């Protein structure tokens, strides 16, 4: 009886549908995105997020190129310490705001074709795909 029960459990487990593979979700994110809003306000400075590398994120902040390690199992997403070049420009405040928000990211979702990153205290970044 025990062998028959074990065999039935093995067959049942083999017939159970699996969760969709994470790679499908990762493929949907694997492109370059431009920031359109931060915490509900339009973000008018140039800022991008490139998620084509599964281990690293990078992009253009309003003044400098930036990069960070990626972590988390989707839908969780985190960025390691953000590194950036050090060029000055008139949009340094917008850059600081953008890079600070990136360091607070905890989760990712797709909504109406846009990428939405969220974090603590209601932080929300919305990105549109770059053309």
ABEGO torsion letter per residue (X at the ends): XAAAAAAAAAAAAAABBBBBBAAAAAAAABBBBBBABBGGBBBABBBBBBAABAABBBEBBAABBBBBBBBEBOABBBBBBBBBBBBBBAAAAAAAAAAAAAAABABBBBBGGBBBBBBBGGBBBBBBBBX
